[in-house]
Amino acid sequence: MTDATIAAPQSEADARPAWGAVISMTFGVFGLVGAEFLPASLLTPMAADLRISEGMAGQAVTATAAVALATSLLVTVVTRRIDRRLVLLGLSVLLIFSNLLVAMASNLAMLLAGRVLLGMALGGFWTLSAATMMRLVPEAYVPKALSVMFLGVSAATVFAAPVGSYVGDIVGWRNVFLGAAVLGALALVVQLATLPSLPPRGHSRFGTLFEVLMRPGVGFAMFAILLVFTGHFAFFTYIRPFLETVTGLGVEGFSAVLLGFGIATFFGNYLGAVLLERSMRFTLTIMPVVMGALALSLALFGGSLAGDAAMVALWGLAFGAVPVAWSTWITRAVPDEAESAGGLFVAAINFAIATGAAAGGALFDTTGVTSVFVASGAVLLLAALTIVSAVRTRPA
């Protein structure tokens, strides 16, 4: 999601901004991020309907992230001779078919196949989105265009999980994914109407990724990013079972807590920007410290409705600042190769999502949801230690 901000500022847009095309990208982001988040809110009914454990159902998140990781590293090379308009439209088609396949899934294999398609769409779209924005508007308008696109991320964060869980309880989880397919179709229609031709440019190669990774401090930073997002997604993927079994919430209560999480995440984006003006190192470090402390507190003291809801909301506030902080770090630490560093960032996040969901699922099935939160907290505190000891920061 916020990884889209980290490409190098190399706009070649015409003098007139293509705001309609920017809006179409916002629709695409909303559809992709919303579909990515849905399993977290529908995990329990999905597992029951497919007759699999919740840990196995959580592997739907793993499959999406693993494929998105590979796609983020391959898409620019594989599609280097294809008009970017056609590539983006094709990714929107994959989003539609992904949701339809999940909605019709009769077993785990079909569920995972649908989520594989989503991973291809997600990884490809995020990798190309920043460069596309820079060709849709003049350079002076790029920050505004990116902020418009991020409205899709914020809206999906606020609405996808709580609305998905609430509506799923009324009409069934399959119809939620059918609705997601309809939203994907709407995004495709708007993109067809507004996206201009975007001929490929540049000569993408894999070597630059390794060159950037070998720079002083960059490898440690990517390791810290991996730890932060692993800890977060181990927590987020299994939040519903925790709130149901430990806190004792029903669907309406769970939906309300997720809504609070989403709103807090929105304000966390602003908080991150404010804190970065004061100290980048402090901002990068304090967020995993807060998240780790909250994960351990939930595991040790969870069970109170008010307390658990407050801690989940605080988690959302802290996590909302994380992508903003790391995107800013990349633009300052690797300004000459920010796009390549951005590809590594996307890959690290998706590997973390897969790792967090997979490890969390294994822990959940063997020792219960509380152990998942303990592990999440430990990983996040290790991330903070890595940042303090090994990540280099530069002022603006």
N, C-alpha and C positions, 0 to 999 in steps of 0.2 A: 503494500500500500504506500507509505511515505518514501519508499525507496525511489519513487519516480522523480524526486526532486534532485537527484544527485548527478544527473548527466551534465556534461560540460556545456556552457552557454555558447552554442554555435548556431544560432538561428539564421535561416535563410528565407524567412517568410516574406511574403509580399507586404506592401505598405499597409494594406487593409487587413485587419485581423479577421480570421474565419471563426467568429464566435459560435456560429451554429455547429461547426465541427467540434469545437471545444466542448459544447454541451453534449454532443453525442458521445464523446469520450467519458464524460461524467456519468452518463447512463450506463456505459459499458463497465466502468469501475464499480458502480452500485450493484450491477448484476453479478459481477465476478466475486466481489468481496462478500456480498450477501450469501451467495451459494457456498462460498468457502466456510462461512460461519454457521450455516444451518445445522450440521451434525451435532454441534455442541448443545443446541437447544432441543434437538429431537432424538438424542442418543438412546434414551430409555425406550420409547415406543418403536424405534427402528429395530433395536435389538430384539424386543419381544416379538414383533411381527415376523422377522426373518429367522427367529429361533436360534439366535446366536448370543454370546455373552456381550455385555456392554464394552468390555475390553476389545473384543473382536470388531464390534461396530465402530469403535474409535479408530480402527485402522483405516477407515475411509478417509480420515484426516491425513494419516501417514501416506497413503497412496497419492493423494493430491499433492502433498508437499514434495514427495520424492520425484514425481514427474515434473513438477514446476521447477525444481532445482535443475534437472537435466535440460529442460527446455530453455531456461534463462541463459544457459551457457552455449546452447546450440543454435538458437533461433536466428541470431543475426548472421551467422555464417551460412546456415542452410538456406536462408531466404535472401541472400545478399543480392540476387538478380531479380527479385520480384517486387513489383510496386507495393509500397507499404500500405496503401489503401486496400489492396486485395488481401494482404496478410491479415490486417486487422479485421476485415469482414469475415475472413475464414475462421479467425479465433472466436468471433461472436457466434458463428454457426456451431463451433465446438461446444460453446457454453450452453446453447439450446439443447443439443443432443445429449450432453452430459446430464442435465436435469431431467430430461425425458427418460433416459435409461435408468437413472436412480429411482424415479417415480414408478417405473415398471418392474423394478428388481424383485425377483422371487428368491434370490439366494445371495450369499456373500460375494460370489464371483461377479454377478451382474452389478451389485453395488460398487465394488471396487473398479469395475470397467468404466462405469459412469464417472467415478471420481478421477480416474486416469485422464479422461477427456478434459475434465475441468482443470487438472494440473497443467495440461498442455496449453489451454486457453489462458490460464492465470499467469504462468511463467512467461509466455510469449507476449502477452499484453503489457505486463509491467515492464519488461525489458525494453519494449519499443515506445512506451507511452511518453516518456520525457522528450526523446528525440522527435517524436511526432508533434508534440506541443510546440517545440521550438521552430517547427516548419509551418505551423498554422498561424502564428502571430509574430509580429516584429519583436526583436529582442527586448525592447522596453516593456512589452506587455507579458513576457513569459511568466514572471512571478504571479501576476493576476490570473493568467490562464491556468497555472498549476493550482492556485488556490480554489478556482472554480471546479477543477477536476477533483480535488480532495473533498469537495462537498459530497461526492458520491461515497467516499470512504467513511466520512463522518455519519452520513445517513444510514449506511449499511451497518455501521457499528452500533448506532443507537437503536435501529429498528429491526434488523434481521433476526437476531437471536431472540429478543423478547416477543416480537410479533410472531416469529416462527413457532415458538413453543406454545403460545396462546392459541393461534389459529390451528396449529396441528392438533391440539386437544379437541377442537370443535369439529374439524373436517377431516382429520387424519393427516399423518406426516407425508403420505404420498401426494396429496393434493397441494401441500405446501411446495413441494418440488415442481409440480405442474405449474403452479403460480410463478415460480422462479423462471421456468422455461418461457412463460408469457412475457415476463420482464426482459428476458434476454432477446426475445423476438422484437420487442419494442425498441431496444437499443440498436438492433441490427437495422431496423427500418430507418431510424434517425441517422445512423451512420451512412446508409446507402444514399440518403437524401443530401447529406451535408459534407461528407469527407471528400476532399479533392484528390486528384491523382498525386501520388507522392513517390516519384521514381527513386529507386535505391541509389545510395551514394556511399562513397568510402570503400575501404577494403578491409573488412573484418577479418581478424585472425586470432588464434588462441594464445599466441606467444605473449601478447601484451598483458593478458591476465596474470601470467606467472611473473612477468617483470614487475608489475605493480605489487604483487603479493610478497615479493622478495625485498621490497624497500624496508628500511628500518622502521620498526614499530607497526607496520601495516598488518603483518601476520598475527601479532598479539591482539590487535584491535579486532580482526575478524574472528579470532578465537573468543574474545570477550562478547562480541555480538552473538556468536553461536550459543554461548552459555546463557545470555540474557533471554534470548527467544526460546531456547529449550526449556528453561525454567518457567517462562510464561505459558507456553502452550501445554506443558504437562499439567499446569494448573487449570487453564481455561477449558481444555478438552473434557475434563472430568468434573467441572463445576456443578453440573446438574445432579449427578449421583451424590455428590457431597451434600448439596442443599436439600436433597430429598431424604437421604438416610441419616445424616448427622443433625442438620437444622430442623428437619421435619416439615419442609414446605411442600405444598401442592403446586399444581401448574401455575395458578394465578400468582402465588407468592414468588415462585421461581422467575416468572416473566417480569415481575416488578423489580426484583433484584438485578436481573440482567439489563433492564432499562436503566436503572441507576448506574450500573457499570458503564453502559454505552455513553450516557450523558457525561459522566465523569471523565471518560476517555477524551471526549470532545474538548472539555476544558483543560485536560492535560496537555493537549497540543499547544494551547496558549501559554500554559505554565512553563513548558519547555522553552519556548521562545523568550519569555521573560528571564528565566534563570540563566540562559545562555549569554545574555547581555552582561551578566555579572561574572560567571566562571564556567567555562566548558568542563573542566575536570570535575568540579563539584557536581554539575548537572549529570554528567555521565555516570558518576559514582553513586550519588544519593538515590537514584531511581531503583537500581537493583537491590540496594540495601533496604529500602522501604518495602519493596515487593517481597524480598526474602523474609523479612521480619513478619510481614502479614501472612505469608504462607505458613510459617512455623506457628504463629499465633492461632490461625484457624485450625491447624492440626491439633494443637495442644488444648485450646480453650474454646473451640467451636461448639455450637449448640444453641446459642441465643440468637433469636431472630434479629433483634436490633443490632447486636454486636456483629454478627456475620454479615448482615447487609451493609453495615458501615465499613467493614474491612474489605469487602468486595468492591465497594465504591472507591475506597482509597486506592485499592490496587489499580482500578481503571484510571484514576487520576495520575498515578505514577507511570503506568505503562503508556499513557497518551503522550508523555514527554519523550519517551525512548526513541521512536523513529525520527522525531524532529532533531534530537540531539545528535544521533549518529549520522544523519544526512548532512548536518552542518559540519560535523567533524570531517567527513569525507571531502567536502568542498574546500576545506582549509588545509587538510593534510596532504591531499593529492590533487591540487587544482589543475595540473597539466594533464592528468589522466582520470578525471572524475568519472567519465563514462565507464571506463574499464573497472575502476573501483566500485562503481555502482553495480556492475554485473556480479562482482564478488559478493557485494552486500546482499543482493537478491538471492544468490546461491546459498549464502550462509544462513539467511533467514529461513529458506525453505528446507534446508537440511536440519535446522533446529526444530522446525515444525514437525518434520517426520520423526526426529529423534525423541522429542518431547512426547508426542502422541504414542509412539511405539513403546518407549520405556514406561510411560505412564500406564499404558494398557497392560503390560506385563505385571507391573506392581499391583495394579488394581485387581487383577484376576487372582493374584497369589496372596497378597497381604491386606488388600482393602484400600479404600480411597484416602484414608488418613495418611498412609505411607507415601502416597503420590505427592501430597502437599509437603511432607517433610523433605522428600527428595528435591522437590521444586525449590524450596527455601534454601537448601544446601547449595544447589547449583547457582542460584542467584547471588548468594554471598560469595561464592568462588569467583563469579564474574566481577563483582565489585573489587575483590582483592587483585584480580588481574588488571583491571583498569588503573588502580592506584599504583601498582608496581611496574607496569610495562607499557601502558599506552601513552603515547606522546600527544600533547595537545598544543595548539597554537592559538593565539588571540586573533580576532578578526583583522 
